[in-house]
Amino acid sequence: MFPAFWPFFTTKCQREHVRMALVLLVDDDIDVAEMLCEVLQDLGHTACHVTTGAAALADIEAGP
């Protein structure tokens, strides 16, 4: 079972109290990455994607 804070199984009021995340997706399939980013953004998270591990490390080193 999913944790109580899982966004699909909580009320809107409960979701408003959940701390949102900054998410960096690493996937070489751009369509999948864009779809996942869109879902995360719809849930209130900040999400971006890169296609390689090297690009991910560069983004992490650059900071938010």
C-alpha positions in Angstrom: 0.0 0.0 0.0 1.2 3.5 -0.7 2.1 5.9 2.2 -0.6 8.2 3.5 1.0 11.2 1.8 0.8 9.7 -1.6 -0.9 12.4 -3.6 -3.4 10.2 -5.5 -4.9 8.9 -2.3 -5.3 12.0 -0.3 -7.7 14.9 -0.3 -6.8 18.3 -1.7 -6.6 19.7 1.8 -4.1 17.0 2.8 -2.0 17.6 -0.3 -1.7 21.3 0.4 0.3 20.4 3.6 2.7 18.1 1.7 6.1 19.6 1.1 6.7 19.8 -2.6 9.9 18.6 -4.2 12.4 19.8 -6.8 12.8 16.8 -9.1 15.5 16.2 -11.7 14.5 13.4 -14.1 17.2 11.6 -16.0 15.9 9.6 -19.0 17.1 9.2 -22.5 13.5 8.8 -23.7 12.4 12.5 -24.0 8.7 11.6 -24.4 8.6 9.7 -21.2 10.6 12.3 -19.3 8.3 15.1 -20.5 5.2 13.1 -19.5 6.6 12.4 -16.0 7.6 16.1 -15.6 4.1 17.2 -16.6 2.6 14.8 -14.0 4.9 16.0 -11.3 4.2 19.6 -12.1 0.5 19.0 -12.1 1.0 17.6 -8.6 2.7 20.9 -7.6 6.3 19.8 -7.8 9.1 21.6 -9.7 10.4 19.1 -12.3 12.9 19.3 -15.1 14.6 16.6 -17.2 17.9 15.8 -18.8 18.9 12.9 -21.1 22.4 11.9 -19.7 24.0 11.3 -16.4 26.7 13.9 -17.2 24.0 16.5 -17.8 22.4 15.6 -14.5 25.6 16.0 -12.6 26.2 19.4 -14.2 22.7 20.5 -13.2 23.2 19.3 -9.7 26.6 21.0 -9.4 25.0 24.3 -10.8 22.4 24.2 -8.1 18.6 25.0 -8.3 
